[in-house]
Amino acid sequence: MTHPLSRRDSLKLAAAAGMAGVVTAYPGRRSFANAHRVQDLAVEATRITVDGVQSNALAIGGTVPGPLLQWREGEEVVIRVTNRLTEATSIHWHGLLLAGVMDGAPGFNGYEAIAPGQTYTYRFQLRQAGTYWYHSHSAAQEQAGMYGAIVIEPAQPEAVRVARDYVVLLSDHSPEAPDAIFRNLRNREGYYNRGQRTFLDFARDVRRDGWSATVADRMAWGEMRMDPTDLADVTGYAFLINGLGPNDNKTFLFTPGERVRLRFINASAMSFYDVAIPDLRMTVIAADGLPVLPVPVDEFRIGIGETYDVIVNPTTARAFTIMSESIDRSGYARATLAPREGMQAPIPPRRPRAVLTMADMGMAHGGMPMGGGGSDPHAGHVMPGMTPPAPSAANPHAGHAMPGTAAAADPHAGHAMPSAAAMADPDRALGWEQAGTPEGKRALRYADLRSARARPNAPQPSREIILRLTGQMGRYSWSLNDRRFGAEEAIRVREGERVRIRFMNETMMAHPMHLHGMFMELENGAGDRLPYKHVVVVRPGAEASVLLTADEVGDWPLHCHLLFHMKAGMMTRLIVEPARTASAG
Amino acid sequence: MTENAYNLPRVQVRAGETIRFVVVNRGQFLHEFSFAPAEVHAAHRPEMAMMMDHGMITHERVISLTMTMPDGQRMDHTAPNSILVEPGKTGEISWRFTRAGTIEIACNLPGHYETGMVAQLVVTPR
């Protein structure tokens, strides 16, 4: 039996997702002076059950994920966080514009971690609307379950009206203690890389590519202390949607003909996903919380810390699988959209794991026509019945991710022209951005994102800041400009200054670079509609650049959102110094 | 028309009547006013996406309503049941409906229909 739910009810439903333990949040209490909402959240150790298997976890507000925080733009909110652990903790409000001390990153902006037994009171006014999230910024607690969703309703009515509104929060859960994972990563290279290439792969490559090419390739990989299958550092994860495993099958209800908004949040510690709903097109309407011009797509890749809001219009009374495959293809998160509980649709065939190429190191010269140009509106999808315009082979630098090429700015060139080799062998996806997108389907690219709010008269940046993403997988050493956090050289900008930051990825992994406290404008070729992002994925061996108007005074973390990369030192400090009052004399 | 909706969710006309639609774009972006059966709209949407990819239209403006591709294939947006109206402008279509039934008024610019820019057009028997 089904009955229609109001939007409010469906949001409640989404909030209830994955609630198993005792909820220690008391939303709606209004005793705190002037605040619109007061919320009490306790952080405590707990046990969770995923697909019938129990494991240890850390919970905010009693559940994994923590309770959905539903706020309204303009409200002042108060959140009292009590630490019931035996170690220090913190909660960071990911993507929110707020005073530095409320940002919740220990060691920045004068904020200190919450000691065991202590309560910290966060208080801030909501200056934005959209989909965001919160998580621990201490140790590796986020990996153990300390994350939850934030949905802020806009003060003005929205352009999009939906009948249902759901949060789809992706996360990766490991039965291992986060600290043990980190030790393993440090001690043994490729500890979790179960897809390591074998002698048989080597023999096959020799047959195909010839002996010398194969040996040369192997030697180059060896020198870099990376494996070409290094897409993820850690495997053995269970991939969750709203805290539920693929067999638990979280179900989102709809009535055929309804317009449904799905708010995807990648709250994983270490996992990128390719997200698709077979037989159902998605229209992307927001990225990292802020509205973009609608883009109809069949799938998208989501980096750690990113959020995408999509609209779907299921018109038939059947089930649809929301499929989120981790990009190392070690598993998937799955949920179902259905007219009633208990239905399910087939799980689509698992996709091949991409094999990184030397181009992902920025080392291939010509020859590898891939990632044919992010800012070129013609690249990325072949029109049926038409000559594909400007084949990227014509570009001597195609695939050679040199700083400054537009192609480099597009880590989501998911639908890039397949290389000749990939065409010949569809089971062997080459290159980081090869998502294995089925033929005729369209994957979201960064170049598709256009802010709904134009900035026609944005000033030119006054200077460029280069941030090299550096590290070595083998030694599990990750850094920025070759300096680990603690020995970092802070980036200093003046309040109001507009700068360009160029992220130059010198490593073999994609890094989701996250800035606290401010939005970056991703230079993706969108003219005066550069999308606002708080996380920018910089693909292997490539460059991405952003513009930043430094209008929030403070010292803000700027780090890779791969949790163990940050823990290994891939973080720096972006200091926005207050503008001096003009010393007119 | 605004982002992304028509001000009327439903328009009813009688078969045999000639209707003059005056379409005002009060939004910031280019919008389409087009009436056809739902499946015809669905087939039209990829064409609109292609027009945008090829620069015939932008999010705000019409650049050219016809284009010849390198392989000689022609694309155009000149069907009589459809108009594109730029922000702040007004367009008109006159049409005599002959057959009773329910069809859709839709904007097929990428993502507009999907986010709610659709209305019902009901033609009642004469």
Chai-1 contact restraints between the chains, C-beta under 6 A:
chainA,res_idxA,chainB,res_idxB,connection_type,confidence,min_distance_angstrom,max_distance_angstrom,comment,restraint_id
A,A159,B,E3,contact,1.0,0.0,6.0,A-B,restraint_1
A,A159,B,N4,contact,1.0,0.0,6.0,A-B,restraint_2
A,V160,B,T115,contact,1.0,0.0,6.0,A-B,restraint_3
A,R161,B,G116,contact,1.0,0.0,6.0,A-B,restraint_4
A,T283,B,G111,contact,1.0,0.0,6.0,A-B,restraint_5
A,T283,B,E114,contact,1.0,0.0,6.0,A-B,restraint_6
A,L293,B,H59,contact,1.0,0.0,6.0,A-B,restraint_7
A,P294,B,G111,contact,1.0,0.0,6.0,A-B,restraint_8
A,P294,B,T115,contact,1.0,0.0,6.0,A-B,restraint_9
A,V295,B,G111,contact,1.0,0.0,6.0,A-B,restraint_10
A,P296,B,P110,contact,1.0,0.0,6.0,A-B,restraint_11
A,P296,B,G111,contact,1.0,0.0,6.0,A-B,restraint_12
A,P296,B,E114,contact,1.0,0.0,6.0,A-B,restraint_13
A,I311,B,E114,contact,1.0,0.0,6.0,A-B,restraint_14
A,I311,B,T115,contact,1.0,0.0,6.0,A-B,restraint_15
A,P377,B,D53,contact,1.0,0.0,6.0,A-B,restraint_16
A,M386,B,M69,contact,1.0,0.0,6.0,A-B,restraint_17
A,M386,B,D71,contact,1.0,0.0,6.0,A-B,restraint_18
A,T387,B,P70,contact,1.0,0.0,6.0,A-B,restraint_19
A,T387,B,D71,contact,1.0,0.0,6.0,A-B,restraint_20
